[in-house]
């Protein structure tokens, strides 16, 4: 259980620089202005935006600009942890509290003490646990699972979701009272397609990192620069970074993005149907279906797994396999 939970949480060792959030578009200038405003306060923040748009980076920047910047930044993905484990991961557990609890284990609230706790995909948290979370946010106290000792909590909570919060409330996925407790200061991160020429700046930055890491001096072709601005980037910054890295691996000189974008297997029709080319292997068809479903649900892995009829662990294993295969194109 400990290993699984550790794989699904993240603790920031070094703070991002002030200029870590690249972009000169009006939308990004507004995001930086909001960060400067809310960072020094103790207000809870709810960050919304499409999957891959940079919500966790915004949370890190808020932490970095706060008086808690010397404390820990701990992130947990509420959609990646099985419902039966998330309470123990949030609040910790005592030795012997359940089968396999051979020792006491601190939860993320404990590990984030004096710092910031980032709750990603908050709308995927079970409703009964949202009730307990609300009490912790209001009373600043909690119990470990199986414990009788009450702990004080000195943690700033920042939450995020790729859903519209009000729609999540209407669908019964998010309690209304916890929405207003978390969304004291809402921040909406714009999709990459709304950031104009920021996409070129980001692509150049990702390529510069690859060149520096590998001692090369590769550049984008002229057609690739045009494509950066015309593609709508449904996967946002995450998709852009992935695409640049794949193009870097495949190129012999200038990076060509067109083959990686125009032939994406996960393209769907306007009515949501997935078109798979005749002659595709079963593995290729499965990958296309998984990636298209994940895109349809805007990166929500739990809903994707439920729709596909597989476990969340199986979905993560598949996605990790696809990511590894992209990095093995050169040496096989």
KOLRODO-273296 format. One record per residue (C-alpha): x, y, z; residue in one letter. Coordinates in steps of 0.001 Angstrom, whole numbers, padded with zeros to 6 digits, always signed. Layout:
BEGIN
XYZA...
//
This chain:
BEGIN
+000000+000000+000000X+002799+002431+000855X+004519+001930-002483X+001283+002471-004377X+000470+005639-002507X+003978+006977-002943X+003708+006497-006688X+000594+008674-006717X+001835+011593-004618X+004559+014117-005282X+006653+016259-002962X+008436+019273-004401X+012108+019480-003416X+012989+022675-005283X+010743+025644-005958X+010033+026729-009545X+011615+029969-010644X+009448+033070-011062X+009843+032783-014845X+009044+029064-014906X+005621+029850-016350X+006461+030800-019926X+004196+032929-022070X+003644+036535-023109X-000013+036273-024114X-002590+038417-022283X-004062+035225-020816X-000753+034236-019190X-000051+037771-018015X-003405+037627-016217X-002518+034268-014631X+000744+035711-013305X-001133+038730-011955X-003560+036460-010090X-000686+034407-008679X+000990+037576-007405X-002272+038610-005739X-003243+035352-004050X+000202+033888-003391X+001046+035883-000238X-002385+035195+001293X-003671+032098+003081X-006741+031792+000838X-007740+028415-000550X-007443+028308-004347X-009375+026242-006892X-007589+025945-010223X-009600+024847-013248X-008557+024144-016808X-008214+021429-019398X-005966+018454-018812X-002347+019266-019624X-002786+023044-019413X-000436+023510-016448X-002654+023542-013351X-000011+021954-011109X+002599+024483-012247X+000194+027274-011245X-000176+025639-007829X+003604+025423-007473X+003957+029088-008405X+001347+030084-005814X+003279+028112-003201X+006573+029653-004316X+005177+033181-003914X+003688+032508-000470X+005122+032783+003015X+004995+028988+003085X+007581+028709+000303X+010188+027244+002669X+007737+024500+003660X+006832+021387+001667X+004687+021292-001445X+002859+017952-001562X+000643+016936-004500X-001869+014104-004622X-004013+013016-007559X-007444+012177-006173X-008384+010385-009384X-005387+008052-009343X-005846+006492-005904X-008438+003729-005371X-011386+004852-003246X-010469+002381-000503X-006997+003875-000075X-007517+007607-000445X-008633+008260+003156X-005488+006591+004520X-003335+008494+002043X-004909+011817+002998X-004908+011462+006772X-002495+008602+007451X-003157+005503+009534X-002078+003887+012775X-000300+000567+013139X-002791-002293+013104X-005684-000172+011847X-006261-002624+008976X-004691-005729+007479X-001210-004914+006274X-000764-001806+008448X+002477-003033+010036X+003460+000453+011135X+002008+003935+011443X+001994+005966+008243X+001688+009771+007927X-000785+011067+005358X-000304+013959+002980X-001789+016426+005459X+001020+015524+007860X+003697+015591+005189X+002511+019016+004000X+002538+020513+007508X+003672+024128+007344X+003414+024124+003561X+000938+023566+000741X-001178+020542-000162X-002267+020297-003809X-005371+018156-004376X-005543+017445-008097X-008746+016093-009708X-010719+017016-006577X-014030+016083-008255X-012875+012439-008319X-012765+012262-004517X-015635+010153-003076X-018445+012284-001636X-018213+010781+001858X-014534+011677+001987X-015320+015202+000777X-017386+015569+003953X-014411+014671+006114X-012140+016921+004081X-014548+019819+004664X-014267+019329+008421X-010462+019395+008215X-010551+022580+006141X-012904+024295+008601X-011586+022954+011921X-007924+022415+010943X-007947+019095+012813X-008074+015450+011773X-007581+011860+012937X-005486+009177+011334X-007382+006089+010184X-007729+003846+013223X-006408+006554+015542X-007770+008353+018584X-005269+011209+018701X-006406+014430+017065X-003801+016228+014945X-003699+019970+014282X-003319+020932+010634X-001315+023927+009447X-001668+023410+005696X-002755+025615+002833X-004941+023681+000396X-004955+024283-003336X-007304+022110-005400X-007693+021589-009140X-010130+020051-011587X-010453+019697-015340X-014247+019865-014919X-016467+022907-014567X-016995+022996-010759X-020642+024065-010940X-021428+021294-013417X-019662+018836-011097X-021940+020004-008278X-025045+019562-010442X-023917+016057-011410X-023376+015107-007775X-019609+014752-008128X-018680+017639-005841X-020365+018882-002693X-021528+022480-002977X-020257+023370+000494X-016755+022116-000239X-016753+023955-003580X-017232+027284-001858X-014703+026371+000819X-012061+025519-001780X-012901+028193-004344X-012220+031224-002152X-009997+032342-005022X-010709+030628-008367X-008077+030596-011114X-008854+029336-014622X-005843+028251-016664X-006352+028937-020393X-005951+026140-022951X-002874+026340-025148X-004983+027187-028229X-006020+030434-026499X-002442+031546-025860X-001469+032670-029350X+002258+032640-030064X+003032+031261-026606X+002942+027854-028292X+006039+028746-030333X+007824+030056-027240X+007058+026854-025335X+008082+024605-028223X+011394+026448-028563X+011929+026098-024818X+011309+022330-024874X+013622+021942-027874X+016338+024037-026203X+016171+021725-023176X+016611+018679-025427X+019506+020300-027302X+021250+021226-024044X+020736+017738-022616X+022074+015965-025692X+024665+018442-026966X+022828+019114-030238X+021650+022206-032105X+018507+021013-033860X+015723+023379-034941X+012173+023300-036268X+011429+023243-039980X+009516+026180-041444X+006372+024092-041899X+006559+022914-038293X+006571+026500-037045X+003381+027166-039004X+001808+023983-037688X+002537+024986-034102X+000169+027917-034541X-002554+026177-036541X-002959+022925-034552X-005494+023244-031715X-003445+021128-029225X-006292+019308-027438X-003747+017877-024986X-002387+021380-024312X+001168+021898-023013X+001557+018219-022150X+000746+017231-025745X+003088+019898-027129X+006018+018729-024998X+005380+015111-025956X+005180+016004-029651X+008424+018024-029587X+010287+015183-027893X+009005+012594-030364X+009940+014841-033302X+013401+015346-031796X+013929+011581-031505X+012809+010941-035085X+014525+013831-036872X+017809+013725-038784X+018134+017489-038993X+015149+019814-038689X+012195+018732-036546X+009085+017862-038546X+005814+017933-036587X+003345+017253-039403X+003678+013431-039432X+003052+013330-035685X-000037+015548-035779X-001895+014884-039037X-001857+011106-038523X-002767+010970-034863X-004653+007685-034343X-006941+009179-031724X-008662+011636-034082X-012446+011374-033763X-015322+012591-035903X-017607+015451-034922X-020164+013076-033416X-017549+011351-031269X-016970+008249-033404X-013422+006912-033615X-012143+006041-037078X-009540+003254-037169X-007705+002571-040398X-008169-000875-041958X-004973-002865-041488X-004289-001560-037974X-003159-004171-035489X-005231-005040-032422X-002660-003272-030247X-002866-000147-032415X-006669-000200-032332X-006649-000631-028544X-004258+002270-028109X-006380+004463-030377X-009497+003653-028366X-007785+004290-025026X-006263+007602-026106X-009488+008803-027767X-011549+007937-024688X-009033+009670-022426X-009205+012762-024623X-013028+012621-024636X-013054+012691-020840X-010445+015480-020799X-007759+013410-019125X-009979+011929-016422X-008395+008501-015991X-010943+007061-013605X-013888+007789-015942X-011842+006493-018870X-011123+003214-017065X-014782+002827-016041X-015979+003472-019594X-013485+001018-021095X-014297-001625-018482X-010780-001962-017144X-009150-001213-013807X-007426+002100-013117X-004164+000187-012618X-004498-001439-016046X-005079+001955-017667X-002006+003443-015977X+000086+000448-017086X-001080+000916-020682X-000293+004648-020651X+003140+004016-019151X+003783+001413-021861X+002842+003903-024581X+005093+006565-023048X+008050+004163-022910X+007544+003061-026504X+007849+006667-027682X+011324+006856-026153X+012485+003609-027775X+012003+004674-031378X+015671+005374-031948X+017430+002331-030513X+014522-000114-030782X
//
